[in-house]
Amino acid sequence: MEKLKLGKYKHFKGKFYQVVGVGKHSESLEDVVIYRALYDSEEFGDKAIWVRPLKLFIENVNVGDKVVPRFEFVE
């Protein structure tokens, strides 16, 4: 399992999330990141909990002419 710092991350679109752990998908055994939104959403609820494959969480994305991390560690 790849190490990932627990703590606050900023998504490339600007919202903040708190990574609470890395777990395993029960069927595929793929590493997944468990994280909580640090904002309230009418669509998903207050401080919704999310799960994303680790490889997608740590990947870089293209924004205009720049390549940036999908999630950047803040603190």
CHARMM internal coordinates of N, CA and C (Angstrom, degrees):
IC EDIT
DIST 1 N 1 CA 1.4653
DIST 1 CA 1 C 1.5297
ANGL 1 N 1 CA 1 C 108.65
DIST 1 C 2 N 1.3142
ANGL 1 CA 1 C 2 N 116.14
DIHE 1 N 1 CA 1 C 2 N 128.70
DIST 2 N 2 CA 1.4591
ANGL 1 C 2 N 2 CA 121.29
DIHE 1 CA 1 C 2 N 2 CA 178.74
DIST 2 CA 2 C 1.5220
ANGL 2 N 2 CA 2 C 110.03
DIHE 1 C 2 N 2 CA 2 C -71.04
DIST 2 C 3 N 1.3384
ANGL 2 CA 2 C 3 N 115.90
DIHE 2 N 2 CA 2 C 3 N 139.79
DIST 3 N 3 CA 1.4627
ANGL 2 C 3 N 3 CA 120.53
DIHE 2 CA 2 C 3 N 3 CA 179.28
DIST 3 CA 3 C 1.5209
ANGL 3 N 3 CA 3 C 109.90
DIHE 2 C 3 N 3 CA 3 C -75.88
DIST 3 C 4 N 1.3167
ANGL 3 CA 3 C 4 N 115.18
DIHE 3 N 3 CA 3 C 4 N 138.90
DIST 4 N 4 CA 1.4586
ANGL 3 C 4 N 4 CA 122.02
DIHE 3 CA 3 C 4 N 4 CA 176.51
DIST 4 CA 4 C 1.5152
ANGL 4 N 4 CA 4 C 106.45
DIHE 3 C 4 N 4 CA 4 C -137.06
DIST 4 C 5 N 1.3240
ANGL 4 CA 4 C 5 N 116.70
DIHE 4 N 4 CA 4 C 5 N 130.85
DIST 5 N 5 CA 1.4646
ANGL 4 C 5 N 5 CA 119.94
DIHE 4 CA 4 C 5 N 5 CA 178.57
DIST 5 CA 5 C 1.5185
ANGL 5 N 5 CA 5 C 109.77
DIHE 4 C 5 N 5 CA 5 C -65.62
DIST 5 C 6 N 1.3234
ANGL 5 CA 5 C 6 N 115.36
DIHE 5 N 5 CA 5 C 6 N 133.98
DIST 6 N 6 CA 1.4548
ANGL 5 C 6 N 6 CA 119.50
DIHE 5 CA 5 C 6 N 6 CA 171.66
DIST 6 CA 6 C 1.5197
ANGL 6 N 6 CA 6 C 107.58
DIHE 5 C 6 N 6 CA 6 C -78.66
DIST 6 C 7 N 1.3080
ANGL 6 CA 6 C 7 N 117.68
DIHE 6 N 6 CA 6 C 7 N 148.09
DIST 7 N 7 CA 1.4572
ANGL 6 C 7 N 7 CA 120.17
DIHE 6 CA 6 C 7 N 7 CA 178.46
DIST 7 CA 7 C 1.5082
ANGL 7 N 7 CA 7 C 111.92
DIHE 6 C 7 N 7 CA 7 C 141.53
DIST 7 C 8 N 1.3146
ANGL 7 CA 7 C 8 N 114.22
DIHE 7 N 7 CA 7 C 8 N -161.08
DIST 8 N 8 CA 1.4600
ANGL 7 C 8 N 8 CA 122.18
DIHE 7 CA 7 C 8 N 8 CA -173.60
DIST 8 CA 8 C 1.5301
ANGL 8 N 8 CA 8 C 110.61
DIHE 7 C 8 N 8 CA 8 C -90.01
DIST 8 C 9 N 1.3326
ANGL 8 CA 8 C 9 N 115.11
DIHE 8 N 8 CA 8 C 9 N 134.42
DIST 9 N 9 CA 1.4614
ANGL 8 C 9 N 9 CA 122.60
DIHE 8 CA 8 C 9 N 9 CA 178.99
DIST 9 CA 9 C 1.5216
ANGL 9 N 9 CA 9 C 109.75
DIHE 8 C 9 N 9 CA 9 C -128.01
DIST 9 C 10 N 1.3331
ANGL 9 CA 9 C 10 N 114.72
DIHE 9 N 9 CA 9 C 10 N 150.34
DIST 10 N 10 CA 1.4597
ANGL 9 C 10 N 10 CA 120.80
DIHE 9 CA 9 C 10 N 10 CA 175.12
DIST 10 CA 10 C 1.5276
ANGL 10 N 10 CA 10 C 108.08
DIHE 9 C 10 N 10 CA 10 C -109.92
DIST 10 C 11 N 1.3332
ANGL 10 CA 10 C 11 N 115.96
DIHE 10 N 10 CA 10 C 11 N 125.52
DIST 11 N 11 CA 1.4612
ANGL 10 C 11 N 11 CA 121.84
DIHE 10 CA 10 C 11 N 11 CA 176.17
DIST 11 CA 11 C 1.5228
ANGL 11 N 11 CA 11 C 108.28
DIHE 10 C 11 N 11 CA 11 C -74.32
DIST 11 C 12 N 1.3150
ANGL 11 CA 11 C 12 N 117.48
DIHE 11 N 11 CA 11 C 12 N 149.46
DIST 12 N 12 CA 1.4664
ANGL 11 C 12 N 12 CA 120.05
DIHE 11 CA 11 C 12 N 12 CA -176.59
DIST 12 CA 12 C 1.5274
ANGL 12 N 12 CA 12 C 113.03
DIHE 11 C 12 N 12 CA 12 C -60.36
DIST 12 C 13 N 1.3435
ANGL 12 CA 12 C 13 N 117.94
DIHE 12 N 12 CA 12 C 13 N -18.08
DIST 13 N 13 CA 1.4672
ANGL 12 C 13 N 13 CA 120.49
DIHE 12 CA 12 C 13 N 13 CA 176.91
DIST 13 CA 13 C 1.5269
ANGL 13 N 13 CA 13 C 111.90
DIHE 12 C 13 N 13 CA 13 C -88.40
DIST 13 C 14 N 1.3598
ANGL 13 CA 13 C 14 N 117.36
DIHE 13 N 13 CA 13 C 14 N -3.90
DIST 14 N 14 CA 1.4583
ANGL 13 C 14 N 14 CA 120.09
DIHE 13 CA 13 C 14 N 14 CA 171.22
DIST 14 CA 14 C 1.5084
ANGL 14 N 14 CA 14 C 118.11
DIHE 13 C 14 N 14 CA 14 C 114.51
DIST 14 C 15 N 1.3276
ANGL 14 CA 14 C 15 N 119.54
DIHE 14 N 14 CA 14 C 15 N -17.24
DIST 15 N 15 CA 1.4671
ANGL 14 C 15 N 15 CA 120.30
DIHE 14 CA 14 C 15 N 15 CA -178.04
DIST 15 CA 15 C 1.5250
ANGL 15 N 15 CA 15 C 110.65
DIHE 14 C 15 N 15 CA 15 C -84.43
DIST 15 C 16 N 1.3379
ANGL 15 CA 15 C 16 N 115.29
DIHE 15 N 15 CA 15 C 16 N 158.60
DIST 16 N 16 CA 1.4583
ANGL 15 C 16 N 16 CA 121.04
DIHE 15 CA 15 C 16 N 16 CA -176.27
DIST 16 CA 16 C 1.5249
ANGL 16 N 16 CA 16 C 111.53
DIHE 15 C 16 N 16 CA 16 C -109.26
DIST 16 C 17 N 1.3401
ANGL 16 CA 16 C 17 N 114.40
DIHE 16 N 16 CA 16 C 17 N 148.35
DIST 17 N 17 CA 1.4556
ANGL 16 C 17 N 17 CA 122.61
DIHE 16 CA 16 C 17 N 17 CA -177.41
DIST 17 CA 17 C 1.5244
ANGL 17 N 17 CA 17 C 109.61
DIHE 16 C 17 N 17 CA 17 C -140.11
DIST 17 C 18 N 1.3224
ANGL 17 CA 17 C 18 N 116.32
DIHE 17 N 17 CA 17 C 18 N 153.30
DIST 18 N 18 CA 1.4552
ANGL 17 C 18 N 18 CA 122.87
DIHE 17 CA 17 C 18 N 18 CA 177.33
DIST 18 CA 18 C 1.5227
ANGL 18 N 18 CA 18 C 108.37
DIHE 17 C 18 N 18 CA 18 C -111.74
DIST 18 C 19 N 1.3230
ANGL 18 CA 18 C 19 N 117.11
DIHE 18 N 18 CA 18 C 19 N 114.45
DIST 19 N 19 CA 1.4612
ANGL 18 C 19 N 19 CA 120.79
DIHE 18 CA 18 C 19 N 19 CA 176.36
DIST 19 CA 19 C 1.5251
ANGL 19 N 19 CA 19 C 107.98
DIHE 18 C 19 N 19 CA 19 C -77.90
DIST 19 C 20 N 1.3349
ANGL 19 CA 19 C 20 N 115.33
DIHE 19 N 19 CA 19 C 20 N 123.98
DIST 20 N 20 CA 1.4677
ANGL 19 C 20 N 20 CA 120.32
DIHE 19 CA 19 C 20 N 20 CA -177.69
DIST 20 CA 20 C 1.5162
ANGL 20 N 20 CA 20 C 112.47
DIHE 19 C 20 N 20 CA 20 C -106.04
DIST 20 C 21 N 1.3256
ANGL 20 CA 20 C 21 N 117.87
DIHE 20 N 20 CA 20 C 21 N -14.61
DIST 21 N 21 CA 1.4560
ANGL 20 C 21 N 21 CA 119.16
DIHE 20 CA 20 C 21 N 21 CA 177.45
DIST 21 CA 21 C 1.5094
ANGL 21 N 21 CA 21 C 112.74
DIHE 20 C 21 N 21 CA 21 C 172.75
DIST 21 C 22 N 1.3306
ANGL 21 CA 21 C 22 N 113.74
DIHE 21 N 21 CA 21 C 22 N 172.68
DIST 22 N 22 CA 1.4591
ANGL 21 C 22 N 22 CA 122.35
DIHE 21 CA 21 C 22 N 22 CA 174.01
DIST 22 CA 22 C 1.5208
ANGL 22 N 22 CA 22 C 105.88
DIHE 21 C 22 N 22 CA 22 C -123.23
DIST 22 C 23 N 1.3197
ANGL 22 CA 22 C 23 N 116.20
DIHE 22 N 22 CA 22 C 23 N 130.30
DIST 23 N 23 CA 1.4546
ANGL 22 C 23 N 23 CA 120.82
DIHE 22 CA 22 C 23 N 23 CA -179.07
DIST 23 CA 23 C 1.5132
ANGL 23 N 23 CA 23 C 111.18
DIHE 22 C 23 N 23 CA 23 C -128.89
DIST 23 C 24 N 1.3047
ANGL 23 CA 23 C 24 N 115.46
DIHE 23 N 23 CA 23 C 24 N -169.66
DIST 24 N 24 CA 1.4601
ANGL 23 C 24 N 24 CA 122.33
DIHE 23 CA 23 C 24 N 24 CA 178.99
DIST 24 CA 24 C 1.5265
ANGL 24 N 24 CA 24 C 109.79
DIHE 23 C 24 N 24 CA 24 C -117.07
DIST 24 C 25 N 1.3104
ANGL 24 CA 24 C 25 N 115.90
DIHE 24 N 24 CA 24 C 25 N 138.74
DIST 25 N 25 CA 1.4595
ANGL 24 C 25 N 25 CA 120.52
DIHE 24 CA 24 C 25 N 25 CA 172.41
DIST 25 CA 25 C 1.5241
ANGL 25 N 25 CA 25 C 106.78
DIHE 24 C 25 N 25 CA 25 C -67.37
DIST 25 C 26 N 1.3187
ANGL 25 CA 25 C 26 N 117.25
DIHE 25 N 25 CA 25 C 26 N 133.61
DIST 26 N 26 CA 1.4657
ANGL 25 C 26 N 26 CA 120.82
DIHE 25 CA 25 C 26 N 26 CA -173.04
DIST 26 CA 26 C 1.5261
ANGL 26 N 26 CA 26 C 113.91
DIHE 25 C 26 N 26 CA 26 C -67.10
DIST 26 C 27 N 1.3083
ANGL 26 CA 26 C 27 N 118.92
DIHE 26 N 26 CA 26 C 27 N -23.82
DIST 27 N 27 CA 1.4691
ANGL 26 C 27 N 27 CA 121.31
DIHE 26 CA 26 C 27 N 27 CA -178.97
DIST 27 CA 27 C 1.5231
ANGL 27 N 27 CA 27 C 112.38
DIHE 26 C 27 N 27 CA 27 C -98.97
DIST 27 C 28 N 1.3298
ANGL 27 CA 27 C 28 N 116.43
DIHE 27 N 27 CA 27 C 28 N -48.01
DIST 28 N 28 CA 1.4688
ANGL 27 C 28 N 28 CA 120.24
DIHE 27 CA 27 C 28 N 28 CA -173.99
DIST 28 CA 28 C 1.5228
ANGL 28 N 28 CA 28 C 113.38
DIHE 27 C 28 N 28 CA 28 C -93.42
DIST 28 C 29 N 1.3303
ANGL 28 CA 28 C 29 N 117.07
DIHE 28 N 28 CA 28 C 29 N -14.09
DIST 29 N 29 CA 1.4703
ANGL 28 C 29 N 29 CA 124.24
DIHE 28 CA 28 C 29 N 29 CA -175.13
DIST 29 CA 29 C 1.5258
ANGL 29 N 29 CA 29 C 112.71
DIHE 28 C 29 N 29 CA 29 C 64.31
DIST 29 C 30 N 1.3316
ANGL 29 CA 29 C 30 N 116.77
DIHE 29 N 29 CA 29 C 30 N 14.92
DIST 30 N 30 CA 1.4709
ANGL 29 C 30 N 30 CA 121.70
DIHE 29 CA 29 C 30 N 30 CA 176.15
DIST 30 CA 30 C 1.5261
ANGL 30 N 30 CA 30 C 108.96
DIHE 29 C 30 N 30 CA 30 C -67.69
DIST 30 C 31 N 1.3425
ANGL 30 CA 30 C 31 N 116.73
DIHE 30 N 30 CA 30 C 31 N 142.02
DIST 31 N 31 CA 1.4628
ANGL 30 C 31 N 31 CA 121.22
DIHE 30 CA 30 C 31 N 31 CA 175.33
DIST 31 CA 31 C 1.5223
ANGL 31 N 31 CA 31 C 109.11
DIHE 30 C 31 N 31 CA 31 C -69.40
DIST 31 C 32 N 1.3369
ANGL 31 CA 31 C 32 N 115.98
DIHE 31 N 31 CA 31 C 32 N 133.09
DIST 32 N 32 CA 1.4565
ANGL 31 C 32 N 32 CA 121.71
DIHE 31 CA 31 C 32 N 32 CA 177.57
DIST 32 CA 32 C 1.5243
ANGL 32 N 32 CA 32 C 109.81
DIHE 31 C 32 N 32 CA 32 C -129.08
DIST 32 C 33 N 1.3151
ANGL 32 CA 32 C 33 N 116.05
DIHE 32 N 32 CA 32 C 33 N 147.24
DIST 33 N 33 CA 1.4609
ANGL 32 C 33 N 33 CA 122.55
DIHE 32 CA 32 C 33 N 33 CA 177.74
DIST 33 CA 33 C 1.5212
ANGL 33 N 33 CA 33 C 108.24
DIHE 32 C 33 N 33 CA 33 C -97.14
DIST 33 C 34 N 1.3283
ANGL 33 CA 33 C 34 N 116.39
DIHE 33 N 33 CA 33 C 34 N 132.17
DIST 34 N 34 CA 1.4589
ANGL 33 C 34 N 34 CA 122.24
DIHE 33 CA 33 C 34 N 34 CA 176.58
DIST 34 CA 34 C 1.5240
ANGL 34 N 34 CA 34 C 106.27
DIHE 33 C 34 N 34 CA 34 C -106.37
DIST 34 C 35 N 1.3330
ANGL 34 CA 34 C 35 N 115.91
DIHE 34 N 34 CA 34 C 35 N 123.39
DIST 35 N 35 CA 1.4591
ANGL 34 C 35 N 35 CA 118.91
DIHE 34 CA 34 C 35 N 35 CA -176.09
DIST 35 CA 35 C 1.5173
ANGL 35 N 35 CA 35 C 110.70
DIHE 34 C 35 N 35 CA 35 C -146.08
DIST 35 C 36 N 1.3299
ANGL 35 CA 35 C 36 N 114.54
DIHE 35 N 35 CA 35 C 36 N 155.23
DIST 36 N 36 CA 1.4640
ANGL 35 C 36 N 36 CA 122.37
DIHE 35 CA 35 C 36 N 36 CA -176.12
DIST 36 CA 36 C 1.5171
ANGL 36 N 36 CA 36 C 109.62
DIHE 35 C 36 N 36 CA 36 C -115.36
DIST 36 C 37 N 1.3316
ANGL 36 CA 36 C 37 N 115.67
DIHE 36 N 36 CA 36 C 37 N 134.81
DIST 37 N 37 CA 1.4624
ANGL 36 C 37 N 37 CA 120.80
DIHE 36 CA 36 C 37 N 37 CA 174.56
DIST 37 CA 37 C 1.5287
ANGL 37 N 37 CA 37 C 108.87
DIHE 36 C 37 N 37 CA 37 C -66.32
DIST 37 C 38 N 1.2992
ANGL 37 CA 37 C 38 N 117.00
DIHE 37 N 37 CA 37 C 38 N 139.74
DIST 38 N 38 CA 1.4612
ANGL 37 C 38 N 38 CA 121.51
DIHE 37 CA 37 C 38 N 38 CA 177.34
DIST 38 CA 38 C 1.5296
ANGL 38 N 38 CA 38 C 109.97
DIHE 37 C 38 N 38 CA 38 C -102.27
DIST 38 C 39 N 1.3173
ANGL 38 CA 38 C 39 N 114.38
DIHE 38 N 38 CA 38 C 39 N 39.54
DIST 39 N 39 CA 1.4638
ANGL 38 C 39 N 39 CA 121.99
DIHE 38 CA 38 C 39 N 39 CA 178.60
DIST 39 CA 39 C 1.5265
ANGL 39 N 39 CA 39 C 107.80
DIHE 38 C 39 N 39 CA 39 C -154.00
DIST 39 C 40 N 1.2988
ANGL 39 CA 39 C 40 N 115.84
DIHE 39 N 39 CA 39 C 40 N 164.71
DIST 40 N 40 CA 1.4643
ANGL 39 C 40 N 40 CA 121.42
DIHE 39 CA 39 C 40 N 40 CA 177.80
DIST 40 CA 40 C 1.5286
ANGL 40 N 40 CA 40 C 108.98
DIHE 39 C 40 N 40 CA 40 C -100.24
DIST 40 C 41 N 1.3323
ANGL 40 CA 40 C 41 N 115.95
DIHE 40 N 40 CA 40 C 41 N 145.20
DIST 41 N 41 CA 1.4545
ANGL 40 C 41 N 41 CA 121.60
DIHE 40 CA 40 C 41 N 41 CA -177.86
DIST 41 CA 41 C 1.5238
ANGL 41 N 41 CA 41 C 109.75
DIHE 40 C 41 N 41 CA 41 C -135.63
DIST 41 C 42 N 1.3025
ANGL 41 CA 41 C 42 N 116.48
DIHE 41 N 41 CA 41 C 42 N 131.47
DIST 42 N 42 CA 1.4698
ANGL 41 C 42 N 42 CA 119.63
DIHE 41 CA 41 C 42 N 42 CA 175.29
DIST 42 CA 42 C 1.5293
ANGL 42 N 42 CA 42 C 110.18
DIHE 41 C 42 N 42 CA 42 C -65.03
DIST 42 C 43 N 1.3057
ANGL 42 CA 42 C 43 N 116.92
DIHE 42 N 42 CA 42 C 43 N -34.83
DIST 43 N 43 CA 1.4652
ANGL 42 C 43 N 43 CA 121.58
DIHE 42 CA 42 C 43 N 43 CA -176.57
DIST 43 CA 43 C 1.5295
ANGL 43 N 43 CA 43 C 112.92
DIHE 42 C 43 N 43 CA 43 C -75.73
DIST 43 C 44 N 1.3490
ANGL 43 CA 43 C 44 N 117.25
DIHE 43 N 43 CA 43 C 44 N -40.94
DIST 44 N 44 CA 1.4670
ANGL 43 C 44 N 44 CA 120.56
DIHE 43 CA 43 C 44 N 44 CA -172.88
DIST 44 CA 44 C 1.5236
ANGL 44 N 44 CA 44 C 114.09
DIHE 43 C 44 N 44 CA 44 C -113.12
DIST 44 C 45 N 1.3139
ANGL 44 CA 44 C 45 N 117.80
DIHE 44 N 44 CA 44 C 45 N -5.59
DIST 45 N 45 CA 1.4577
ANGL 44 C 45 N 45 CA 121.15
DIHE 44 CA 44 C 45 N 45 CA 179.94
DIST 45 CA 45 C 1.5134
ANGL 45 N 45 CA 45 C 112.71
DIHE 44 C 45 N 45 CA 45 C 97.06
DIST 45 C 46 N 1.3180
ANGL 45 CA 45 C 46 N 113.91
DIHE 45 N 45 CA 45 C 46 N 174.12
DIST 46 N 46 CA 1.4616
ANGL 45 C 46 N 46 CA 120.34
DIHE 45 CA 45 C 46 N 46 CA -178.17
DIST 46 CA 46 C 1.5242
ANGL 46 N 46 CA 46 C 110.55
DIHE 45 C 46 N 46 CA 46 C -76.26
DIST 46 C 47 N 1.3308
ANGL 46 CA 46 C 47 N 115.26
DIHE 46 N 46 CA 46 C 47 N 125.37
DIST 47 N 47 CA 1.4632
ANGL 46 C 47 N 47 CA 122.27
DIHE 46 CA 46 C 47 N 47 CA 176.24
DIST 47 CA 47 C 1.5305
ANGL 47 N 47 CA 47 C 111.84
DIHE 46 C 47 N 47 CA 47 C 50.06
DIST 47 C 48 N 1.3229
ANGL 47 CA 47 C 48 N 115.27
DIHE 47 N 47 CA 47 C 48 N 53.19
DIST 48 N 48 CA 1.4697
ANGL 47 C 48 N 48 CA 123.24
DIHE 47 CA 47 C 48 N 48 CA -177.61
DIST 48 CA 48 C 1.5232
ANGL 48 N 48 CA 48 C 111.18
DIHE 47 C 48 N 48 CA 48 C -58.42
DIST 48 C 49 N 1.3166
ANGL 48 CA 48 C 49 N 115.37
DIHE 48 N 48 CA 48 C 49 N 148.79
DIST 49 N 49 CA 1.4639
ANGL 48 C 49 N 49 CA 121.86
DIHE 48 CA 48 C 49 N 49 CA 176.26
DIST 49 CA 49 C 1.5229
ANGL 49 N 49 CA 49 C 108.21
DIHE 48 C 49 N 49 CA 49 C -98.21
DIST 49 C 50 N 1.3374
ANGL 49 CA 49 C 50 N 114.44
DIHE 49 N 49 CA 49 C 50 N 135.72
DIST 50 N 50 CA 1.4612
ANGL 49 C 50 N 50 CA 121.71
DIHE 49 CA 49 C 50 N 50 CA -177.35
DIST 50 CA 50 C 1.5231
ANGL 50 N 50 CA 50 C 110.55
DIHE 49 C 50 N 50 CA 50 C -124.83
DIST 50 C 51 N 1.3278
ANGL 50 CA 50 C 51 N 115.82
DIHE 50 N 50 CA 50 C 51 N 157.35
DIST 51 N 51 CA 1.4614
ANGL 50 C 51 N 51 CA 122.83
DIHE 50 CA 50 C 51 N 51 CA 174.75
DIST 51 CA 51 C 1.5217
ANGL 51 N 51 CA 51 C 106.80
DIHE 50 C 51 N 51 CA 51 C -134.18
DIST 51 C 52 N 1.3314
ANGL 51 CA 51 C 52 N 115.57
DIHE 51 N 51 CA 51 C 52 N 134.36
DIST 52 N 52 CA 1.4716
ANGL 51 C 52 N 52 CA 120.40
DIHE 51 CA 51 C 52 N 52 CA 179.80
DIST 52 CA 52 C 1.5276
ANGL 52 N 52 CA 52 C 107.68
DIHE 51 C 52 N 52 CA 52 C -143.00
DIST 52 C 53 N 1.3262
ANGL 52 CA 52 C 53 N 117.77
DIHE 52 N 52 CA 52 C 53 N 141.41
DIST 53 N 53 CA 1.4649
ANGL 52 C 53 N 53 CA 118.91
DIHE 52 CA 52 C 53 N 53 CA 174.95
DIST 53 CA 53 C 1.5313
ANGL 53 N 53 CA 53 C 110.67
DIHE 52 C 53 N 53 CA 53 C -55.00
DIST 53 C 54 N 1.3201
ANGL 53 CA 53 C 54 N 116.02
DIHE 53 N 53 CA 53 C 54 N 136.68
DIST 54 N 54 CA 1.4653
ANGL 53 C 54 N 54 CA 121.13
DIHE 53 CA 53 C 54 N 54 CA -178.36
DIST 54 CA 54 C 1.5204
ANGL 54 N 54 CA 54 C 111.36
DIHE 53 C 54 N 54 CA 54 C -54.04
DIST 54 C 55 N 1.3306
ANGL 54 CA 54 C 55 N 117.49
DIHE 54 N 54 CA 54 C 55 N -42.89
DIST 55 N 55 CA 1.4663
ANGL 54 C 55 N 55 CA 119.46
DIHE 54 CA 54 C 55 N 55 CA -177.32
DIST 55 CA 55 C 1.5250
ANGL 55 N 55 CA 55 C 112.05
DIHE 54 C 55 N 55 CA 55 C -61.37
DIST 55 C 56 N 1.3382
ANGL 55 CA 55 C 56 N 117.63
DIHE 55 N 55 CA 55 C 56 N -30.37
DIST 56 N 56 CA 1.4666
ANGL 55 C 56 N 56 CA 120.25
DIHE 55 CA 55 C 56 N 56 CA 176.84
DIST 56 CA 56 C 1.5292
ANGL 56 N 56 CA 56 C 111.14
DIHE 55 C 56 N 56 CA 56 C -81.47
DIST 56 C 57 N 1.3211
ANGL 56 CA 56 C 57 N 117.07
DIHE 56 N 56 CA 56 C 57 N -31.84
DIST 57 N 57 CA 1.4615
ANGL 56 C 57 N 57 CA 120.71
DIHE 56 CA 56 C 57 N 57 CA 179.98
DIST 57 CA 57 C 1.5324
ANGL 57 N 57 CA 57 C 110.83
DIHE 56 C 57 N 57 CA 57 C -64.85
DIST 57 C 58 N 1.3365
ANGL 57 CA 57 C 58 N 116.90
DIHE 57 N 57 CA 57 C 58 N -40.49
DIST 58 N 58 CA 1.4664
ANGL 57 C 58 N 58 CA 120.43
DIHE 57 CA 57 C 58 N 58 CA -173.88
DIST 58 CA 58 C 1.5292
ANGL 58 N 58 CA 58 C 113.45
DIHE 57 C 58 N 58 CA 58 C -93.55
DIST 58 C 59 N 1.3349
ANGL 58 CA 58 C 59 N 117.32
DIHE 58 N 58 CA 58 C 59 N -0.41
DIST 59 N 59 CA 1.4634
ANGL 58 C 59 N 59 CA 118.68
DIHE 58 CA 58 C 59 N 59 CA -177.23
DIST 59 CA 59 C 1.5289
ANGL 59 N 59 CA 59 C 111.96
DIHE 58 C 59 N 59 CA 59 C -74.83
DIST 59 C 60 N 1.3231
ANGL 59 CA 59 C 60 N 114.70
DIHE 59 N 59 CA 59 C 60 N 163.42
DIST 60 N 60 CA 1.4592
ANGL 59 C 60 N 60 CA 122.07
DIHE 59 CA 59 C 60 N 60 CA 173.55
DIST 60 CA 60 C 1.5220
ANGL 60 N 60 CA 60 C 109.02
DIHE 59 C 60 N 60 CA 60 C -94.85
DIST 60 C 61 N 1.3405
ANGL 60 CA 60 C 61 N 115.32
DIHE 60 N 60 CA 60 C 61 N 152.46
DIST 61 N 61 CA 1.4636
ANGL 60 C 61 N 61 CA 121.82
DIHE 60 CA 60 C 61 N 61 CA 178.46
DIST 61 CA 61 C 1.5247
ANGL 61 N 61 CA 61 C 109.47
DIHE 60 C 61 N 61 CA 61 C -128.83
DIST 61 C 62 N 1.3143
ANGL 61 CA 61 C 62 N 115.84
DIHE 61 N 61 CA 61 C 62 N 156.07
DIST 62 N 62 CA 1.4652
ANGL 61 C 62 N 62 CA 121.33
DIHE 61 CA 61 C 62 N 62 CA 177.01
DIST 62 CA 62 C 1.5176
ANGL 62 N 62 CA 62 C 109.13
DIHE 61 C 62 N 62 CA 62 C -89.45
DIST 62 C 63 N 1.3292
ANGL 62 CA 62 C 63 N 115.36
DIHE 62 N 62 CA 62 C 63 N 127.15
DIST 63 N 63 CA 1.4632
ANGL 62 C 63 N 63 CA 122.12
DIHE 62 CA 62 C 63 N 63 CA 175.76
DIST 63 CA 63 C 1.5247
ANGL 63 N 63 CA 63 C 106.02
DIHE 62 C 63 N 63 CA 63 C -127.46
DIST 63 C 64 N 1.3143
ANGL 63 CA 63 C 64 N 114.91
DIHE 63 N 63 CA 63 C 64 N 104.47
DIST 64 N 64 CA 1.4616
ANGL 63 C 64 N 64 CA 118.63
DIHE 63 CA 63 C 64 N 64 CA -174.58
DIST 64 CA 64 C 1.5109
ANGL 64 N 64 CA 64 C 109.23
DIHE 63 C 64 N 64 CA 64 C 64.15
DIST 64 C 65 N 1.3213
ANGL 64 CA 64 C 65 N 116.29
DIHE 64 N 64 CA 64 C 65 N -121.95
DIST 65 N 65 CA 1.4706
ANGL 64 C 65 N 65 CA 120.26
DIHE 64 CA 64 C 65 N 65 CA 179.66
DIST 65 CA 65 C 1.5280
ANGL 65 N 65 CA 65 C 111.71
DIHE 64 C 65 N 65 CA 65 C -103.18
DIST 65 C 66 N 1.3353
ANGL 65 CA 65 C 66 N 117.69
DIHE 65 N 65 CA 65 C 66 N 14.28
DIST 66 N 66 CA 1.4650
ANGL 65 C 66 N 66 CA 121.67
DIHE 65 CA 65 C 66 N 66 CA -179.54
DIST 66 CA 66 C 1.5182
ANGL 66 N 66 CA 66 C 111.00
DIHE 65 C 66 N 66 CA 66 C -115.01
DIST 66 C 67 N 1.3286
ANGL 66 CA 66 C 67 N 115.37
DIHE 66 N 66 CA 66 C 67 N 152.70
DIST 67 N 67 CA 1.4535
ANGL 66 C 67 N 67 CA 122.40
DIHE 66 CA 66 C 67 N 67 CA 171.59
DIST 67 CA 67 C 1.5221
ANGL 67 N 67 CA 67 C 106.54
DIHE 66 C 67 N 67 CA 67 C -108.58
DIST 67 C 68 N 1.3334
ANGL 67 CA 67 C 68 N 116.56
DIHE 67 N 67 CA 67 C 68 N 122.53
DIST 68 N 68 CA 1.4537
ANGL 67 C 68 N 68 CA 121.61
DIHE 67 CA 67 C 68 N 68 CA -176.24
DIST 68 CA 68 C 1.5267
ANGL 68 N 68 CA 68 C 109.61
DIHE 67 C 68 N 68 CA 68 C -131.72
DIST 68 C 69 N 1.3396
ANGL 68 CA 68 C 69 N 116.70
DIHE 68 N 68 CA 68 C 69 N 158.00
DIST 69 N 69 CA 1.4736
ANGL 68 C 69 N 69 CA 117.75
DIHE 68 CA 68 C 69 N 69 CA 175.59
DIST 69 CA 69 C 1.5333
ANGL 69 N 69 CA 69 C 110.83
DIHE 68 C 69 N 69 CA 69 C -67.29
DIST 69 C 70 N 1.3397
ANGL 69 CA 69 C 70 N 116.57
DIHE 69 N 69 CA 69 C 70 N 142.92
DIST 70 N 70 CA 1.4587
ANGL 69 C 70 N 70 CA 120.39
DIHE 69 CA 69 C 70 N 70 CA 176.32
DIST 70 CA 70 C 1.5274
ANGL 70 N 70 CA 70 C 108.88
DIHE 69 C 70 N 70 CA 70 C -60.42
DIST 70 C 71 N 1.3372
ANGL 70 CA 70 C 71 N 116.85
DIHE 70 N 70 CA 70 C 71 N -44.83
DIST 71 N 71 CA 1.4562
ANGL 70 C 71 N 71 CA 123.31
DIHE 70 CA 70 C 71 N 71 CA 176.18
DIST 71 CA 71 C 1.5220
ANGL 71 N 71 CA 71 C 107.96
DIHE 70 C 71 N 71 CA 71 C -127.18
DIST 71 C 72 N 1.3235
ANGL 71 CA 71 C 72 N 115.85
DIHE 71 N 71 CA 71 C 72 N 131.37
DIST 72 N 72 CA 1.4665
ANGL 71 C 72 N 72 CA 121.53
DIHE 71 CA 71 C 72 N 72 CA 179.85
DIST 72 CA 72 C 1.5135
ANGL 72 N 72 CA 72 C 109.36
DIHE 71 C 72 N 72 CA 72 C -113.71
DIST 72 C 73 N 1.3468
ANGL 72 CA 72 C 73 N 116.44
DIHE 72 N 72 CA 72 C 73 N 128.37
DIST 73 N 73 CA 1.4709
ANGL 72 C 73 N 73 CA 121.02
DIHE 72 CA 72 C 73 N 73 CA 178.86
DIST 73 CA 73 C 1.5261
ANGL 73 N 73 CA 73 C 109.15
DIHE 72 C 73 N 73 CA 73 C -65.02
DIST 73 C 74 N 1.3253
ANGL 73 CA 73 C 74 N 116.09
DIHE 73 N 73 CA 73 C 74 N 133.24
DIST 74 N 74 CA 1.4711
ANGL 73 C 74 N 74 CA 122.05
DIHE 73 CA 73 C 74 N 74 CA -178.28
DIST 74 CA 74 C 1.5230
ANGL 74 N 74 CA 74 C 110.20
DIHE 73 C 74 N 74 CA 74 C -110.07
DIST 74 C 75 N 1.3318
ANGL 74 CA 74 C 75 N 116.57
DIHE 74 N 74 CA 74 C 75 N -50.40
DIST 75 N 75 CA 1.4697
ANGL 74 C 75 N 75 CA 120.49
DIHE 74 CA 74 C 75 N 75 CA -178.82
DIST 75 CA 75 C 1.5070
ANGL 75 N 75 CA 75 C 111.46
DIHE 74 C 75 N 75 CA 75 C -160.74
END
COOR INIT
IC SEED 1 N 1 CA 1 C
IC BUILD
